[in-house]
Every structure is written in structure tokens, then in C-alpha cells.
Amino acid sequence: MIPTKTVEELITKHSTLEKDLSSGNLDNKVFAEKSKEYSDVNEIILNAKKYLSFENEKQELEKILEDSSSDKELKNMAELELIDLKSQHEINEKKLKLFLLPKDEADKKNAIIEIRAGTGGLEASLFASDLFKMYEKVSHKKKWSLELISISRSDAGGLKEVIASIKGTNIYSTLKYESGVHRVQRVPDTETQGRVHTSAATVAVLPEAEEVDLKINDSDLRIDVFRAGGPGGQSVNTTDSAVRITHIPTGLSVSQQDEKSQHKNKAKGMKILRARLYELERSRIDQERSQDRKTKIGTGDRSERIRTYNFPQGRVTDHRINLTLHKLEEFLEGEAFDEMIESLTLQAQEESLSNLK
């Protein structure tokens, strides 16, 4: 049950924003902020108004059903309308509860995605490469912009590690459930006996932090420069262009050497460091707010096994919601990715709603 006052305040807010936006007295920055706020509220306003009118409409229909002078046909119509009204009321209530849930301020941010080969040797690096290609395809389909920040290849043509920035609309809210251990079960090309091997890769998705989100003091940073190295330890650069940035208070360290320019390496390194520090601070605040806030989904725990990709059976299983899709190839092509994300999002919302009760 949502308090009537809360819904009335939402309707009043919508009306106030509407008047402000049509007044012509707002500067561009405030107008843009209020426009976004109005757009968000406008999506739920019809549900809010119907939620408030429910009791009156219900009472009118109940009067018809209780009135002995009402004919049978009218009562039948009223009974059907009452069933529909109650059903719609439940839908409106759920939508309002979801809208009123505390918002994760990071949901609309761009994201930094880090993929690392885990247990399984060269096969794990090949799987890490497959995962990266999958996120590339998802980004392409959604018209997101993916920018490579750092990449380290294995001898087999796979990836030991890859870090990329993904920009677009609501990136973090879409990808945040990808953090964790991804496991693959398949027969490697080098396997002569046809035995299925199990390998793993870890994925970390971090909201990309802007300077306004997180203030980093220069005095808290130690920056070391060194000569970039290539495969086998060979030098690939004759200048000290590689950069290692260490955040002294936390001990977090980032190395970047992909660019020939020390300045570009430092900029990319700071982008990664800022995202990691921002996520560290978010986690600390979450723990302070509630020790039991962690739910089954979206904990962001990189050591948690979240998904298995089984090639012999052509299936992908998410262990957090016990969902199996027999569409492995389509999933890796980015085709069935939304189906998985929508199920994870819905379950996370259900858990949040249950915590409100």
C-alpha cells in the first residue's frame, strides 16, 4: 500500500514542472534539468492518477452490485469492470513502487568493462576473447560507442586482459549484472580425446566516474613512468611513455602502456583509476547503510560464479536467477543478450520491492 500523500505529491510535482517549463523564465541549464525530471515523472503520472481514483471507482461499482434495483445485465458488467479495475490497480501499484524505489545514481552513467582470463590457461584466454567479442556485438547492436583502453593478448590469440570504455544511454544499468565469474564448458581445439574442459574469465563492470563525482588530490597520487615492454620482455618503445599511477591512501594501482604518448597513457590510467575508486566508495557507502543490503543479484562480487556457457549442450545458464537459455550461439552473437538482462533486471526489482514490505 502506497501512502496517498506520496502519490499526491508526485502529481503535484508533475504539475509544477509543467508550469515551470512553459513559463519561459528558465535558463538553458535549469530548463534541461527540469525537462529530464519532467520526462521521468511523465512516464508514471497516468498510473499515479489512476491509483488515486481507484477507491472512488471501486465504491461506485460496488454500489451497483449491492443495489437490489440494478438489473442482472448491469450487475454482470459492473462485476467484470470491478475485476479489471482491481487487476489494473495492482499493475499501477507495482509500477509506482518501482518508480519510487531509491535510484542508483550510477545507472545512467557510461561504463568501464574489464575482462580477465581466469583458470584454464590458454583456453581461458580464448574464452575471455569470446566474451569481449560478445560485448562488442551488443554495443554495435545498441549503437553504443566502445573504446579500447588497454589490451593484453595471449599466445593462442586470446586475451589475458582487456579494458574498454562503453558510452551511450543507460550503459551501467544494462551491464552492471555482468560483473562476476563467467565459466565455459567446451572441448578445446587442442583436446585430442574430445574431453570437455572447464575454464573461466572474470568480468568487472564499473560506472565511469567524472571529476565531479570524485575529487582526487594530486598529493594522493604517485606517478611512475617507465619504458613500455612488448612480448617476451622486448622493448617496443625508446621513450619512457608507460605510466603507473598509484593511489596512496587505498593502494590501488593502474598501469597503462598501450599509447606511445605518456600524456595519453596517463589520461587512460586516470579514467580506470577514477572508476575503481568511485566503485570502492559506492561499495563502502552501501555496506554502511545496511549490512544485509546485498541481494542475490547485482552484488558486483567478482569472485562470484554468475554464469555458465555450455557448448556441448548449446546452453547458457545464469545461476543467480536459475535461468537457462538454449541459445548459446545467439547469446554470444548478442542476439539473446537482452532476454537475459531483462530477466535479471526484473528479478532485482522484485527483490527490491520485497525488501520494502
Contacts in CASP RR format, 6 or more apart in sequence:
PFRMAT RR
TARGET T0000
AUTHOR 0000-0000-0000
METHOD contacts of the structure
MODEL  1
MIPTKTVEELITKHSTLEKDLSSGNLDNKVFAEKSKEYSDVNEIILNAKK
YLSFENEKQELEKILEDSSSDKELKNMAELELIDLKSQHEINEKKLKLFL
LPKDEADKKNAIIEIRAGTGGLEASLFASDLFKMYEKVSHKKKWSLELIS
ISRSDAGGLKEVIASIKGTNIYSTLKYESGVHRVQRVPDTETQGRVHTSA
ATVAVLPEAEEVDLKINDSDLRIDVFRAGGPGGQSVNTTDSAVRITHIPT
GLSVSQQDEKSQHKNKAKGMKILRARLYELERSRIDQERSQDRKTKIGTG
DRSERIRTYNFPQGRVTDHRINLTLHKLEEFLEGEAFDEMIESLTLQAQE
ESLSNLK
1 93 0 8 1.000
2 51 0 8 1.000
2 93 0 8 1.000
2 96 0 8 1.000
2 97 0 8 1.000
2 100 0 8 1.000
4 52 0 8 1.000
6 100 0 8 1.000
7 48 0 8 1.000
7 51 0 8 1.000
7 52 0 8 1.000
7 96 0 8 1.000
8 52 0 8 1.000
10 41 0 8 1.000
10 44 0 8 1.000
10 45 0 8 1.000
10 48 0 8 1.000
10 96 0 8 1.000
11 45 0 8 1.000
11 48 0 8 1.000
11 49 0 8 1.000
11 52 0 8 1.000
13 41 0 8 1.000
14 38 0 8 1.000
14 41 0 8 1.000
14 42 0 8 1.000
14 45 0 8 1.000
14 48 0 8 1.000
17 34 0 8 1.000
17 37 0 8 1.000
17 38 0 8 1.000
17 41 0 8 1.000
18 38 0 8 1.000
20 26 0 8 1.000
20 34 0 8 1.000
21 31 0 8 1.000
21 34 0 8 1.000
21 35 0 8 1.000
21 38 0 8 1.000
26 34 0 8 1.000
43 99 0 8 1.000
44 95 0 8 1.000
44 96 0 8 1.000
44 99 0 8 1.000
47 91 0 8 1.000
47 92 0 8 1.000
47 95 0 8 1.000
47 96 0 8 1.000
48 92 0 8 1.000
48 96 0 8 1.000
50 88 0 8 1.000
50 89 0 8 1.000
50 92 0 8 1.000
51 89 0 8 1.000
51 92 0 8 1.000
51 93 0 8 1.000
51 96 0 8 1.000
54 85 0 8 1.000
54 89 0 8 1.000
54 92 0 8 1.000
57 85 0 8 1.000
58 82 0 8 1.000
58 85 0 8 1.000
58 86 0 8 1.000
61 78 0 8 1.000
61 81 0 8 1.000
61 82 0 8 1.000
61 85 0 8 1.000
62 82 0 8 1.000
64 70 0 8 1.000
64 74 0 8 1.000
64 75 0 8 1.000
64 78 0 8 1.000
65 75 0 8 1.000
65 78 0 8 1.000
65 79 0 8 1.000
65 82 0 8 1.000
70 78 0 8 1.000
94 353 0 8 1.000
97 353 0 8 1.000
97 356 0 8 1.000
98 349 0 8 1.000
98 353 0 8 1.000
101 349 0 8 1.000
101 352 0 8 1.000
101 353 0 8 1.000
101 356 0 8 1.000
104 173 0 8 1.000
106 172 0 8 1.000
106 176 0 8 1.000
106 207 0 8 1.000
106 282 0 8 1.000
107 170 0 8 1.000
107 172 0 8 1.000
107 173 0 8 1.000
107 176 0 8 1.000
108 169 0 8 1.000
108 170 0 8 1.000
108 172 0 8 1.000
108 173 0 8 1.000
109 171 0 8 1.000
109 172 0 8 1.000
109 207 0 8 1.000
109 208 0 8 1.000
109 209 0 8 1.000
110 165 0 8 1.000
110 166 0 8 1.000
110 167 0 8 1.000
110 168 0 8 1.000
110 171 0 8 1.000
110 172 0 8 1.000
110 207 0 8 1.000
110 208 0 8 1.000
111 165 0 8 1.000
111 166 0 8 1.000
111 171 0 8 1.000
111 172 0 8 1.000
111 175 0 8 1.000
111 176 0 8 1.000
111 205 0 8 1.000
111 206 0 8 1.000
111 207 0 8 1.000
111 208 0 8 1.000
112 149 0 8 1.000
112 163 0 8 1.000
112 164 0 8 1.000
112 165 0 8 1.000
112 166 0 8 1.000
112 205 0 8 1.000
112 206 0 8 1.000
112 207 0 8 1.000
112 208 0 8 1.000
112 271 0 8 1.000
112 272 0 8 1.000
112 275 0 8 1.000
113 135 0 8 1.000
113 163 0 8 1.000
113 164 0 8 1.000
113 165 0 8 1.000
113 166 0 8 1.000
113 175 0 8 1.000
113 178 0 8 1.000
113 203 0 8 1.000
113 204 0 8 1.000
113 205 0 8 1.000
113 206 0 8 1.000
114 161 0 8 1.000
114 162 0 8 1.000
114 163 0 8 1.000
114 203 0 8 1.000
114 204 0 8 1.000
114 205 0 8 1.000
114 206 0 8 1.000
115 128 0 8 1.000
115 131 0 8 1.000
115 132 0 8 1.000
115 135 0 8 1.000
115 159 0 8 1.000
115 161 0 8 1.000
115 162 0 8 1.000
115 163 0 8 1.000
115 201 0 8 1.000
115 202 0 8 1.000
115 203 0 8 1.000
116 128 0 8 1.000
116 160 0 8 1.000
116 161 0 8 1.000
116 201 0 8 1.000
116 202 0 8 1.000
117 124 0 8 1.000
117 125 0 8 1.000
117 127 0 8 1.000
117 128 0 8 1.000
117 154 0 8 1.000
117 158 0 8 1.000
117 159 0 8 1.000
117 160 0 8 1.000
117 161 0 8 1.000
117 201 0 8 1.000
118 124 0 8 1.000
118 128 0 8 1.000
118 199 0 8 1.000
118 200 0 8 1.000
118 201 0 8 1.000
118 202 0 8 1.000
119 199 0 8 1.000
119 200 0 8 1.000
120 197 0 8 1.000
120 198 0 8 1.000
120 199 0 8 1.000
120 200 0 8 1.000
121 199 0 8 1.000
122 154 0 8 1.000
122 155 0 8 1.000
122 156 0 8 1.000
122 158 0 8 1.000
122 188 0 8 1.000
122 190 0 8 1.000
123 156 0 8 1.000
123 184 0 8 1.000
123 188 0 8 1.000
123 197 0 8 1.000
123 199 0 8 1.000
124 199 0 8 1.000
124 200 0 8 1.000
124 201 0 8 1.000
125 153 0 8 1.000
125 154 0 8 1.000
125 156 0 8 1.000
125 157 0 8 1.000
125 158 0 8 1.000
125 159 0 8 1.000
125 160 0 8 1.000
126 154 0 8 1.000
126 156 0 8 1.000
126 157 0 8 1.000
126 158 0 8 1.000
126 188 0 8 1.000
127 182 0 8 1.000
127 184 0 8 1.000
127 199 0 8 1.000
127 200 0 8 1.000
127 201 0 8 1.000
127 309 0 8 1.000
128 158 0 8 1.000
128 159 0 8 1.000
128 160 0 8 1.000
128 161 0 8 1.000
128 162 0 8 1.000
128 201 0 8 1.000
129 157 0 8 1.000
129 158 0 8 1.000
129 159 0 8 1.000
130 184 0 8 1.000
130 332 0 8 1.000
131 182 0 8 1.000
131 201 0 8 1.000
131 203 0 8 1.000
132 159 0 8 1.000
132 162 0 8 1.000
132 164 0 8 1.000
133 332 0 8 1.000
134 331 0 8 1.000
134 332 0 8 1.000
134 333 0 8 1.000
134 334 0 8 1.000
134 337 0 8 1.000
135 146 0 8 1.000
135 164 0 8 1.000
135 166 0 8 1.000
135 175 0 8 1.000
135 178 0 8 1.000
136 146 0 8 1.000
137 333 0 8 1.000
137 334 0 8 1.000
138 144 0 8 1.000
138 334 0 8 1.000
138 337 0 8 1.000
139 145 0 8 1.000
139 146 0 8 1.000
139 166 0 8 1.000
140 146 0 8 1.000
141 334 0 8 1.000
142 168 0 8 1.000
142 174 0 8 1.000
143 168 0 8 1.000
144 166 0 8 1.000
144 167 0 8 1.000
144 168 0 8 1.000
144 169 0 8 1.000
144 171 0 8 1.000
145 166 0 8 1.000
145 167 0 8 1.000
145 168 0 8 1.000
146 164 0 8 1.000
146 165 0 8 1.000
146 166 0 8 1.000
146 167 0 8 1.000
147 164 0 8 1.000
147 165 0 8 1.000
147 166 0 8 1.000
147 167 0 8 1.000
148 162 0 8 1.000
148 163 0 8 1.000
148 164 0 8 1.000
148 258 0 8 1.000
149 163 0 8 1.000
149 164 0 8 1.000
149 165 0 8 1.000
149 256 0 8 1.000
149 258 0 8 1.000
149 268 0 8 1.000
149 269 0 8 1.000
149 271 0 8 1.000
149 272 0 8 1.000
150 161 0 8 1.000
150 162 0 8 1.000
150 163 0 8 1.000
150 256 0 8 1.000
150 258 0 8 1.000
150 268 0 8 1.000
150 272 0 8 1.000
151 159 0 8 1.000
151 161 0 8 1.000
151 162 0 8 1.000
151 163 0 8 1.000
151 258 0 8 1.000
152 159 0 8 1.000
152 160 0 8 1.000
152 161 0 8 1.000
152 162 0 8 1.000
153 159 0 8 1.000
153 160 0 8 1.000
154 160 0 8 1.000
163 272 0 8 1.000
165 208 0 8 1.000
165 271 0 8 1.000
166 175 0 8 1.000
167 208 0 8 1.000
172 205 0 8 1.000
172 207 0 8 1.000
172 208 0 8 1.000
173 345 0 8 1.000
174 341 0 8 1.000
175 205 0 8 1.000
176 205 0 8 1.000
176 207 0 8 1.000
176 298 0 8 1.000
176 300 0 8 1.000
177 297 0 8 1.000
177 298 0 8 1.000
177 306 0 8 1.000
177 320 0 8 1.000
177 341 0 8 1.000
177 344 0 8 1.000
177 345 0 8 1.000
177 348 0 8 1.000
178 203 0 8 1.000
178 205 0 8 1.000
178 306 0 8 1.000
179 203 0 8 1.000
179 204 0 8 1.000
179 205 0 8 1.000
179 298 0 8 1.000
179 300 0 8 1.000
179 301 0 8 1.000
179 302 0 8 1.000
179 306 0 8 1.000
180 202 0 8 1.000
180 203 0 8 1.000
180 204 0 8 1.000
180 300 0 8 1.000
180 301 0 8 1.000
180 302 0 8 1.000
180 303 0 8 1.000
180 304 0 8 1.000
180 305 0 8 1.000
180 306 0 8 1.000
181 200 0 8 1.000
181 201 0 8 1.000
181 202 0 8 1.000
181 302 0 8 1.000
181 303 0 8 1.000
181 304 0 8 1.000
181 305 0 8 1.000
181 306 0 8 1.000
182 200 0 8 1.000
182 201 0 8 1.000
182 202 0 8 1.000
182 203 0 8 1.000
182 306 0 8 1.000
182 307 0 8 1.000
182 308 0 8 1.000
182 309 0 8 1.000
183 198 0 8 1.000
183 199 0 8 1.000
183 200 0 8 1.000
183 305 0 8 1.000
183 307 0 8 1.000
183 308 0 8 1.000
183 309 0 8 1.000
184 198 0 8 1.000
184 199 0 8 1.000
184 200 0 8 1.000
184 201 0 8 1.000
184 308 0 8 1.000
184 309 0 8 1.000
184 310 0 8 1.000
184 311 0 8 1.000
185 196 0 8 1.000
185 197 0 8 1.000
185 198 0 8 1.000
185 308 0 8 1.000
185 309 0 8 1.000
185 310 0 8 1.000
185 311 0 8 1.000
185 312 0 8 1.000
186 196 0 8 1.000
186 197 0 8 1.000
186 309 0 8 1.000
186 310 0 8 1.000
186 311 0 8 1.000
186 312 0 8 1.000
187 194 0 8 1.000
187 195 0 8 1.000
187 196 0 8 1.000
187 197 0 8 1.000
187 311 0 8 1.000
187 312 0 8 1.000
188 197 0 8 1.000
191 197 0 8 1.000
196 312 0 8 1.000
200 305 0 8 1.000
202 302 0 8 1.000
203 302 0 8 1.000
204 300 0 8 1.000
204 302 0 8 1.000
206 275 0 8 1.000
206 276 0 8 1.000
206 278 0 8 1.000
206 279 0 8 1.000
207 275 0 8 1.000
207 278 0 8 1.000
207 279 0 8 1.000
207 282 0 8 1.000
208 271 0 8 1.000
208 274 0 8 1.000
208 275 0 8 1.000
209 274 0 8 1.000
209 275 0 8 1.000
209 277 0 8 1.000
209 278 0 8 1.000
210 274 0 8 1.000
211 274 0 8 1.000
213 274 0 8 1.000
213 278 0 8 1.000
214 274 0 8 1.000
214 277 0 8 1.000
214 278 0 8 1.000
214 281 0 8 1.000
216 247 0 8 1.000
216 270 0 8 1.000
216 273 0 8 1.000
216 274 0 8 1.000
216 277 0 8 1.000
220 247 0 8 1.000
220 248 0 8 1.000
220 249 0 8 1.000
221 245 0 8 1.000
221 246 0 8 1.000
221 247 0 8 1.000
221 248 0 8 1.000
222 245 0 8 1.000
222 246 0 8 1.000
222 248 0 8 1.000
223 243 0 8 1.000
223 244 0 8 1.000
223 245 0 8 1.000
223 246 0 8 1.000
223 266 0 8 1.000
224 243 0 8 1.000
224 244 0 8 1.000
224 246 0 8 1.000
225 240 0 8 1.000
225 241 0 8 1.000
225 242 0 8 1.000
225 243 0 8 1.000
225 244 0 8 1.000
225 262 0 8 1.000
226 240 0 8 1.000
226 242 0 8 1.000
226 244 0 8 1.000
227 235 0 8 1.000
227 237 0 8 1.000
227 238 0 8 1.000
227 239 0 8 1.000
227 240 0 8 1.000
227 241 0 8 1.000
227 242 0 8 1.000
228 235 0 8 1.000
228 236 0 8 1.000
228 237 0 8 1.000
228 241 0 8 1.000
228 242 0 8 1.000
228 257 0 8 1.000
229 235 0 8 1.000
229 236 0 8 1.000
229 237 0 8 1.000
229 242 0 8 1.000
229 257 0 8 1.000
230 236 0 8 1.000
237 257 0 8 1.000
237 260 0 8 1.000
239 260 0 8 1.000
239 262 0 8 1.000
240 262 0 8 1.000
241 257 0 8 1.000
241 259 0 8 1.000
241 260 0 8 1.000
241 261 0 8 1.000
241 262 0 8 1.000
241 265 0 8 1.000
242 255 0 8 1.000
242 256 0 8 1.000
242 257 0 8 1.000
242 262 0 8 1.000
242 265 0 8 1.000
243 255 0 8 1.000
243 256 0 8 1.000
243 257 0 8 1.000
243 262 0 8 1.000
243 265 0 8 1.000
243 266 0 8 1.000
243 269 0 8 1.000
244 253 0 8 1.000
244 254 0 8 1.000
244 255 0 8 1.000
244 256 0 8 1.000
245 253 0 8 1.000
245 254 0 8 1.000
245 255 0 8 1.000
245 256 0 8 1.000
245 266 0 8 1.000
245 269 0 8 1.000
245 270 0 8 1.000
245 273 0 8 1.000
246 252 0 8 1.000
246 253 0 8 1.000
247 253 0 8 1.000
247 273 0 8 1.000
247 277 0 8 1.000
250 277 0 8 1.000
250 280 0 8 1.000
252 273 0 8 1.000
252 276 0 8 1.000
252 277 0 8 1.000
252 280 0 8 1.000
254 269 0 8 1.000
254 270 0 8 1.000
254 272 0 8 1.000
254 273 0 8 1.000
254 276 0 8 1.000
256 265 0 8 1.000
256 266 0 8 1.000
256 268 0 8 1.000
256 269 0 8 1.000
256 272 0 8 1.000
257 265 0 8 1.000
258 265 0 8 1.000
258 268 0 8 1.000
259 265 0 8 1.000
259 268 0 8 1.000
286 293 0 8 1.000
287 293 0 8 1.000
295 348 0 8 1.000
295 351 0 8 1.000
295 352 0 8 1.000
295 355 0 8 1.000
296 320 0 8 1.000
296 321 0 8 1.000
296 347 0 8 1.000
296 351 0 8 1.000
297 320 0 8 1.000
297 321 0 8 1.000
297 344 0 8 1.000
297 347 0 8 1.000
297 348 0 8 1.000
297 351 0 8 1.000
298 320 0 8 1.000
298 344 0 8 1.000
298 348 0 8 1.000
305 319 0 8 1.000
306 318 0 8 1.000
306 319 0 8 1.000
306 320 0 8 1.000
307 316 0 8 1.000
307 317 0 8 1.000
307 318 0 8 1.000
307 319 0 8 1.000
308 316 0 8 1.000
308 317 0 8 1.000
308 319 0 8 1.000
309 316 0 8 1.000
309 328 0 8 1.000
309 331 0 8 1.000
309 332 0 8 1.000
310 316 0 8 1.000
310 317 0 8 1.000
310 328 0 8 1.000
311 328 0 8 1.000
313 326 0 8 1.000
314 326 0 8 1.000
314 327 0 8 1.000
314 328 0 8 1.000
314 329 0 8 1.000
315 324 0 8 1.000
315 325 0 8 1.000
315 326 0 8 1.000
315 327 0 8 1.000
315 328 0 8 1.000
316 324 0 8 1.000
316 325 0 8 1.000
316 327 0 8 1.000
316 328 0 8 1.000
316 331 0 8 1.000
316 336 0 8 1.000
316 340 0 8 1.000
317 323 0 8 1.000
317 324 0 8 1.000
317 325 0 8 1.000
318 324 0 8 1.000
318 340 0 8 1.000
318 343 0 8 1.000
318 344 0 8 1.000
320 344 0 8 1.000
320 347 0 8 1.000
321 343 0 8 1.000
321 344 0 8 1.000
321 347 0 8 1.000
323 340 0 8 1.000
323 343 0 8 1.000
325 331 0 8 1.000
325 336 0 8 1.000
325 339 0 8 1.000
325 340 0 8 1.000
327 335 0 8 1.000
327 336 0 8 1.000
327 339 0 8 1.000
330 336 0 8 1.000
331 337 0 8 1.000
331 340 0 8 1.000
END
